[in-house]
Amino acid sequence: MIELESVAMSYGGGELLSDMTLRLLPGSFHFLTGPSGAGKTTFLKLCYGELMPSAGRLTLFGQDLRDMSRDDIAALRSRIGVVHQDCQFLDHLPLIENVALPLTVAGQAANTTELRELLGWVGLWSQRGALPPQLSGGERQRAALARAVIRAPEVILADEPTGNIDWEMSLRLLKLLVELNRMGKTIVIATHDLNLIRTTKAQVAARVLRIQNRRLHLAGADL
């Protein structure tokens, strides 16, 4: 699905990521760890075509990113759902319209029944009319997940999705991500939270990737 071959990424003449090789297979579950500034967000941006690698080969769903047009990349992103770290919403729109925004941008009509099921799944149907500033941190993160999966992507990339919420809400969000994985979705979560990783590894066959000294390492079965 997503394959990196000797991929490197440089900013301002300095190399942030170097010689990364990885295949993300359908239905796999990966955590991405590493110190702040190691390049976790940059790695995720590479995985959904937001950034072009400065070296190496990046293949998304069998297509080399360098051979794709901007329109090709935009179309491909419907197959990848992203939960951003900053979790931005349009504050003047109610929750239900924010969640449906990817469909609106794509010129697709939102199915009311499917929206109700999706918001019910993340436990937010009763808050469907609330504006984003009225939501708690945990509610915003669950709304962000609902927005990320509304187009039924095959891959979900989440950047520190539990960074600003308490442990109970982290477990609730984790449960949703595990459910998506059991439905066959490929999951990649960037996180500092080792307890979250250990809890997940007790439920699914999650692997741990670590960015260290600009390189990507597979931690293996043991954390």
C-alpha positions as CSV (number, residue, x, y, z in Angstrom):
1,M,0.0,0.0,0.0
2,I,2.7,2.5,1.1
3,E,6.3,1.6,0.4
4,L,9.5,3.6,1.1
5,E,12.8,2.6,-0.5
6,S,15.9,4.4,0.8
7,V,13.7,7.5,1.3
8,A,15.4,10.7,2.7
9,M,14.0,14.1,3.5
10,S,16.0,17.3,3.8
11,Y,15.0,20.8,5.0
12,G,17.2,23.9,4.3
13,G,20.2,21.8,3.3
14,G,20.0,19.6,6.4
15,E,18.8,16.0,6.3
16,L,16.0,15.2,8.8
17,L,15.2,11.7,7.7
18,S,17.7,9.3,6.0
19,D,17.6,5.9,4.2
20,M,14.1,4.9,5.3
21,T,12.9,1.6,3.9
22,L,9.4,0.2,4.9
23,R,6.4,-1.5,3.5
24,L,3.0,-0.8,5.2
25,L,0.8,-3.8,4.3
26,P,-3.0,-3.9,4.2
27,G,-4.5,-4.5,7.7
28,S,-1.2,-3.8,9.5
29,F,-1.0,-1.7,12.7
30,H,2.1,0.4,13.4
31,F,3.1,2.9,16.1
32,L,5.7,5.5,15.3
33,T,7.9,6.8,18.1
34,G,10.9,9.0,18.6
35,P,11.9,12.1,20.4
36,S,10.4,15.5,19.7
37,G,11.8,16.9,16.4
38,A,12.8,13.5,15.2
39,G,10.6,13.7,12.1
40,K,7.5,11.8,13.0
41,T,5.1,14.3,11.5
42,T,7.3,14.6,8.4
43,F,7.2,10.9,8.0
44,L,3.4,10.9,8.1
45,K,3.3,13.7,5.5
46,L,5.5,11.6,3.2
47,C,3.0,8.7,3.6
48,Y,0.1,10.8,2.4
49,G,1.9,12.7,-0.3
50,E,2.0,16.1,1.4
51,L,5.8,16.1,1.0
52,M,8.0,14.8,-1.8
53,P,11.1,12.9,-0.7
54,S,14.5,14.5,-1.4
55,A,15.9,11.1,-2.3
56,G,14.7,7.5,-2.7
57,R,11.5,6.1,-4.0
58,L,8.0,6.5,-2.4
59,T,5.2,4.3,-3.7
60,L,1.6,4.9,-2.8
61,F,-0.9,2.2,-3.8
62,G,1.5,1.0,-6.5
63,Q,2.2,4.4,-8.0
64,D,5.6,6.3,-7.7
65,L,4.8,9.6,-6.1
66,R,7.2,11.4,-8.5
67,D,5.2,10.2,-11.5
68,M,1.9,11.5,-10.1
69,S,0.3,14.9,-10.9
70,R,-1.2,17.1,-8.3
71,D,-4.7,15.9,-9.3
72,D,-3.5,12.3,-9.0
73,I,-2.2,12.9,-5.5
74,A,-5.4,14.6,-4.5
75,A,-7.5,11.7,-5.7
76,L,-5.2,9.2,-3.9
77,R,-5.7,11.0,-0.6
78,S,-9.3,9.8,-0.5
79,R,-7.8,6.4,0.2
80,I,-5.8,7.8,3.2
81,G,-7.5,9.3,6.3
82,V,-5.4,11.7,8.4
83,V,-6.0,12.8,12.0
84,H,-3.8,15.8,12.4
85,Q,-2.1,16.8,15.7
86,D,-3.7,20.3,15.7
87,C,-7.2,18.9,15.0
88,Q,-8.4,22.0,13.2
89,F,-12.1,22.7,12.5
90,L,-14.1,25.5,11.0
91,D,-15.5,27.1,14.2
92,H,-18.5,28.7,12.5
93,L,-19.8,25.3,11.3
94,P,-21.6,22.7,13.5
95,L,-19.9,19.4,14.2
96,I,-21.9,17.4,11.7
97,E,-20.8,19.8,8.8
98,N,-17.2,19.8,9.9
99,V,-17.2,16.0,9.8
100,A,-18.8,16.0,6.4
101,L,-16.4,18.6,5.0
102,P,-14.2,16.1,3.1
103,L,-17.3,15.0,1.2
104,T,-18.3,18.6,0.6
105,V,-14.9,19.5,-0.8
106,A,-14.9,16.5,-3.1
107,G,-18.4,17.5,-4.4
108,Q,-20.1,14.5,-2.9
109,A,-23.4,14.6,-1.1
110,A,-23.4,13.5,2.5
111,N,-25.7,10.5,3.4
112,T,-27.6,11.4,6.5
113,T,-28.0,7.8,7.6
114,E,-24.2,7.2,7.2
115,L,-23.4,10.4,9.0
116,R,-25.7,9.4,11.9
117,E,-24.0,6.0,12.1
118,L,-20.5,7.5,12.0
119,L,-21.2,10.1,14.7
120,G,-22.9,7.4,16.7
121,W,-19.9,5.2,16.4
122,V,-17.6,7.9,17.8
123,G,-20.2,8.8,20.4
124,L,-21.0,12.3,19.1
125,W,-24.4,12.2,17.5
126,S,-26.0,14.1,20.4
127,Q,-23.4,16.9,19.9
128,R,-23.9,17.0,16.1
129,G,-25.1,20.6,16.3
130,A,-22.4,21.9,18.6
131,L,-19.7,24.3,17.3
132,P,-16.1,23.1,17.7
133,P,-15.2,25.6,20.5
134,Q,-18.0,24.0,22.6
135,L,-16.4,20.5,22.4
136,S,-13.9,19.0,24.9
137,G,-10.5,17.9,23.7
138,G,-11.6,14.3,23.6
139,E,-14.7,15.1,21.6
140,R,-12.6,17.1,19.1
141,Q,-10.3,14.1,18.7
142,R,-13.1,11.7,18.1
143,A,-14.7,14.2,15.6
144,A,-11.3,14.4,13.9
145,L,-11.3,10.6,13.6
146,A,-14.8,10.6,12.2
147,R,-13.8,13.2,9.6
148,A,-10.7,11.2,8.7
149,V,-12.7,8.0,7.9
150,I,-15.8,9.5,6.3
151,R,-14.6,8.6,2.8
152,A,-13.9,5.0,3.8
153,P,-10.1,5.2,3.5
154,E,-7.9,2.1,3.4
155,V,-5.2,3.7,5.6
156,I,-5.5,5.9,8.7
157,L,-2.6,8.0,9.8
158,A,-2.9,9.7,13.3
159,D,-0.4,12.2,14.5
160,E,-0.3,12.3,18.4
161,P,-4.1,11.7,18.6
162,T,-4.0,11.3,22.4
163,G,-1.5,14.0,23.1
164,N,-3.9,16.5,24.7
165,I,-6.5,14.2,26.3
166,D,-6.7,12.2,29.5
167,W,-6.1,8.4,29.8
168,E,-9.7,7.4,29.8
169,M,-10.4,9.3,26.6
170,S,-7.2,8.0,25.1
171,L,-8.4,4.4,25.7
172,R,-11.8,5.4,24.1
173,L,-10.0,6.7,21.0
174,L,-7.7,3.7,20.9
175,K,-10.7,1.4,21.0
176,L,-12.1,3.0,17.8
177,L,-8.7,2.7,16.0
178,V,-8.4,-1.0,17.0
179,E,-12.0,-1.5,15.6
180,L,-10.9,0.1,12.3
181,N,-7.9,-2.2,12.2
182,R,-10.1,-5.2,12.7
183,M,-12.2,-4.1,9.8
184,G,-9.0,-4.4,7.6
185,K,-7.8,-0.8,7.8
186,T,-4.0,0.0,8.0
187,I,-3.3,2.1,11.0
188,V,-0.2,4.2,11.8
189,I,-0.2,6.2,15.0
190,A,2.6,8.6,15.9
191,T,2.8,8.9,19.7
192,H,5.1,9.4,22.7
193,D,2.8,7.4,25.0
194,L,4.4,4.0,25.8
195,N,1.5,3.0,28.0
196,L,-0.8,3.5,25.0
197,I,1.5,1.3,22.9
198,R,1.6,-1.5,25.5
199,T,-2.1,-1.4,25.9
200,T,-2.7,-1.7,22.2
201,K,-0.1,-4.5,21.8
202,A,-2.2,-6.6,24.2
203,Q,-5.2,-6.3,21.8
204,V,-3.7,-6.4,18.2
205,A,-0.5,-7.4,16.5
206,A,0.9,-3.8,16.5
207,R,4.5,-3.2,15.5
208,V,6.6,-0.3,16.7
209,L,8.7,1.9,14.4
210,R,11.2,4.3,16.0
211,I,12.9,7.2,14.4
212,Q,16.4,7.6,15.8
213,N,19.4,9.4,14.4
214,R,17.4,10.3,11.3
215,R,16.7,6.6,10.5
216,L,13.7,4.4,10.9
217,H,14.1,1.3,13.0
218,L,11.7,-1.6,13.6
219,A,11.4,-2.3,17.4
220,G,10.1,-5.8,16.8
221,A,7.7,-7.7,19.0
222,D,9.2,-6.4,22.3
223,L,8.9,-2.7,23.2
